[in-house]
Structures are given as structure tokens and as C-alpha cells.
Amino acid sequence: MLIFTLKRFALAALILFVAVTLMFLMIRAVPGDPVQIMLGPRATPELQARLTAELALDQPIFRQLIIFYGNMLQGDLGTDVFSGRAVTQIVFQQLPFTLELIFGSIIWSAGLGIFLGAYAASYPNTLIDRMVAIASVSFVAAPAFVVALLSLLLFAVHLRWFPAIGAGNGFWDRMEHLVLPSFAIGLSWVGYIARLVRASMLEVLGEHHIRTARAFGLAERRVVLVYALRIAILPVVTVIGVGMGFLLSSAVFAEIVFARPGLGKLVIDSITTRNYPIFMGSVLVSTGLFVVSTALADLINAWLDPRARSAK
């Protein structure tokens, strides 16, 4: 398991390096003078020259890349052009809001999706199974930004059950502000996970060890929950790990619609103002979250199913 873990995190580091390098080169390839855009047309030539030197934009592109990685390895992601604050401080100040939104969405959507999928697989080709199938497809087909807008209008504006904007202060207030955004970006994942668990459960319930367990007279609930579900949720773990990237993109809509702070809103603002340091810092942290979550999903799969270690 140790060798598998080291190999997986080495691969994650390589993926992170390639992804960040490509993003760095792409943002530098965008037409226009970033310094003039950031400072505006009234900036003096002296101020433009100083900012160009601070951002190392007067250096060759690969020299800029080396400087970026050298600073990154020292924990320095640069300085915000407008506020003068460290990019690391700004990004990690916004990170908890995005993390609580993502994990809140994963917890409720995975729990409900696993329950619906396992329940439908226990009663295949029945009315319950068909109702779960219809609901799952409906959830998958609903775009996150549409769900966000409709839930905002219905539950916040019309019914006034939940607050409309912001992230709240204090634990319970933050949980209350989290309900609608996490519902908006997690609803489609209920459908994905329910369909995936159902298909996986039907396959596992036909295996020899399940028939053996039933032959020994074990209760059906024990067979499903202990022997079948543990194997059936393995694909779900992988999907959740990979789905971190999709949840990050969906979080952008939620943070804009519900006026929440977070990495998504920070990225959009940095693109609008061409604030390179903030953009690269946000992308680096977001990419790191995606790569680490995928690696952790593989490790959990290997822990639950030892066959996955030898397959890698």
C-alpha cells in the first residue's frame, strides 16, 4: 500500500505541474498588454515599467515560468496588484468558503444518491425502481445555474425560508446560508450517483459471494449493506474524486448567483481585471484540490478493494 501511495502522489505532482504550466502559458498568450489593462490608460510610463518588472513580464516566457515556480516553492504566489496584499493570504482567505460549499454538496448528494441507488437495486423493475430512475434523470438534466436561480427565487425570495445572499457569520448562520448553494450544485450529482450505485449494486448482487451469503441464511439487509454495498460504492468514490473539478466549476455559478465569497468569484474577478497574480494563485489552488481529491479517491478505492493496488 505504501508503494502504491507514493506512486499515486508522484503522478499527482506530475499532473499538477503540467496543468499549471499549460495554464501559465495560455494566460501569457492572451492578446493585449496586461500592465496597461490593469493600471488603466492614465498610468504613467514609470508606473507601467515598475509593474512590468515586478511581474517579470519583461523577461522571456520560460524565464517567467522558472521565476513563478521558484517563488511558488517558497510559498510566494506573488502580490495583488491593486491591494498590495500577498496572493497566498487572499486565496486562502477565500478557500474555506469554497471548501464548505463543495463538501456540503458532496455529503448530502452522495448520501441521498447512494440510498436511492441501493434501494432501487433492491427492488429492480418495480414501480420504486422506475420512480428513482425518472427522478435521477431529471436531476442530471437540471443545469446548476438554472437550479440556483430557481431555488433563489422560490425558497429565498418567495417563501423566505433561507437567506438569499452572502455566507453568514457564525456556525449555524453559515449552515443556513449554505443550504441553497449546496442544493443547487449537488442536485445533479444525486442523479449521477443513484444511477451509478444502482448499476453497480445489480452487478454485485449477482456475484457468487452474495449468493453464498444468502444461502447461509443471512438477513437480506445485512447482505445488501455489509457485503454488496461496500463493493458497489467503489465507482462512486472515483466519481466523487473526479467530480471535484466539476463541483469547482459549478461553485462559480453558485458563488455569483448567491453573492458568496470563494475561489470561483475570485477567479472571475481576476479575469475581469487581468490580475495575473490572483488568477494564477487561484488556479494553482483549484488545480491542486482537484488533483489531490482524485489521488485520495484512488487510495480509498485501493483500501476498500486490494485488487485495485495490483491493477495499477
Summary of the structure (lengths in Angstrom):
residues: 312
radius of gyration: 23.6
end to end distance: 11.2
largest distance: 84.0
contacts: 999
relative contact order: 0.14
helix: 79%
strand: 1%
